């Protein structure tokens, strides 16, 4: 059996007038993340962790922000495509551990719904998806509520 570990990171600016998607769930907040797709930093970090573990490049290489095909796309669609790529290479997801860095809003109330959406999208048990959050104690662009970032570590298993 092959065991592979991957790491992902993503960041997006926050601006008023945009929807705020995190883990496939729309978060109630006056600011939303800005990007070529729906700017879901959590799912983008997960995609990069999975792609990295399988040595399949990164999200920007596989789904370029210069492509009209991906303009405004639901990031869950990208995540499903990544899962298909993993299966094609003979990998299955063991687990994924994620941390969202966000000063506001608090995402703890959204975590159960995020885990439900990701469980359905990834087709793995909820117990294999960890979602955590932290602030930066009002320091930096996160602390000034100018952006959101997310980190993910993934374990893949293959034969």
C-alpha positions in Angstrom: 0.0 0.0 0.0 1.2 3.5 -0.8 0.6 6.3 1.8 0.9 9.9 0.6 0.6 13.1 2.5 -0.2 16.5 0.9 -0.4 20.1 2.1 -2.6 22.9 0.8 -3.0 26.6 1.4 -5.3 29.2 -0.1 -6.1 32.9 0.6 -8.7 35.2 -0.8 -9.5 38.9 -0.1 -12.8 39.8 1.6 -14.9 42.6 0.2 -18.5 43.8 0.7 -21.0 42.8 -1.8 -19.7 39.3 -2.5 -21.1 36.0 -1.3 -18.9 34.2 1.3 -18.5 30.5 0.6 -16.6 28.2 2.9 -16.5 24.5 2.6 -19.4 24.6 0.2 -21.6 26.5 2.6 -22.8 30.1 2.2 -21.7 32.0 5.3 -23.8 34.9 6.6 -21.4 37.9 6.6 -21.4 41.4 5.1 -18.1 40.6 3.3 -17.4 37.8 0.9 -14.4 36.2 -0.7 -13.2 37.5 -4.1 -11.8 35.2 -6.7 -12.1 33.7 -10.2 -14.3 30.9 -9.0 -16.6 31.2 -5.9 -13.4 31.8 -3.9 -14.0 29.0 -1.4 -10.6 29.1 0.4 -11.3 25.9 2.4 -12.1 23.8 -0.6 -9.2 25.3 -2.6 -6.8 24.4 0.2 -8.2 20.8 0.3 -7.9 20.5 -3.5 -4.2 21.5 -3.3 -3.6 19.1 -0.4 -5.1 16.2 -2.4 -3.4 17.1 -5.6 -0.1 17.6 -3.9 -0.3 14.2 -2.2 -0.9 12.5 -5.5 1.8 14.6 -7.2 -0.8 16.0 -9.7 0.2 19.6 -9.7 -2.0 22.3 -8.0 -5.4 23.8 -8.3 -4.1 26.7 -10.5 -2.5 24.3 -13.0 -5.5 22.0 -13.2 -8.2 24.7 -13.1 -6.5 27.9 -14.3 -8.0 31.3 -13.4 -7.5 32.3 -17.0 -10.1 29.9 -18.2 -13.7 31.1 -18.7 -14.8 27.5 -17.9 -14.0 28.1 -14.3 -15.3 31.7 -13.9 -17.7 31.7 -10.9 -17.6 27.9 -10.7 -18.9 26.2 -7.5 -15.7 24.9 -5.8 -17.5 21.7 -4.9 -17.4 20.8 -8.6 -13.6 21.4 -8.6 -13.3 19.1 -5.5 -15.3 16.4 -7.2 -13.0 16.6 -10.2 -10.0 16.3 -8.0 -11.5 13.2 -6.3 -12.0 11.7 -9.8 -8.4 12.4 -10.6 -7.3 10.7 -7.4 -9.4 7.6 -8.2 -7.9 7.4 -11.7 -4.4 7.3 -10.1 -5.5 4.6 -7.7 -5.8 6.7 -4.6 -8.5 7.0 -2.0 -8.7 9.6 0.7 -7.8 8.6 4.2 -8.5 11.8 6.0 -8.2 15.6 5.7 -7.4 18.1 8.5 -8.2 21.7 7.8 -7.7 25.0 9.6 -9.5 28.2 8.5 -7.9 31.6 9.5 -10.6 34.2 9.9 -11.1 37.0 12.3 -14.9 37.2 11.7 -17.4 35.6 11.6 -16.9 32.7 13.9 -17.4 29.6 11.9 -18.1 27.1 14.7 -21.8 27.2 14.1 -21.3 26.3 10.4 -18.9 23.4 10.9 -21.5 20.7 11.2 -23.1 21.8 7.9 -19.6 22.2 6.2 -18.7 18.7 7.3 -22.0 17.3 5.9 -21.4 19.0 2.5 -17.8 17.8 2.4 -18.8 14.3 3.4 -21.3 14.2 0.5 -18.8 15.7 -1.9 -15.8 13.6 -1.0 -17.7 10.4 -0.3 -15.8 9.7 2.9 -17.1 9.5 6.5 -17.5 12.7 8.5 -15.1 11.4 11.1 -12.3 11.6 8.4 -12.9 15.3 7.9 -11.5 17.8 10.5 -12.5 21.4 10.3 -10.9 23.9 12.7 -10.7 27.7 12.9 -8.5 30.3 14.4 -8.2 34.1 14.4 -5.0 36.0 14.2 -5.8 38.0 17.3 -6.5 41.0 15.1 -3.0 40.9 13.6 -2.3 41.2 9.8 -4.7 41.0 6.9 -6.8 38.3 8.6 -7.0 40.4 11.8 -8.1 43.5 9.9 -10.8 41.4 8.2 -9.3 42.0 4.8 -9.0 38.3 3.9 -9.5 34.6 4.7 -7.0 31.8 4.5 -7.1 28.1 4.9 -4.7 25.2 5.4 -5.3 21.6 4.7 -3.3 18.4 5.2 -4.5 15.2 3.5 -3.6 11.5 3.7 -4.1 9.4 0.6 -3.9 5.6 0.4 -3.2 3.7 -2.8 -2.2 0.3 -4.1 
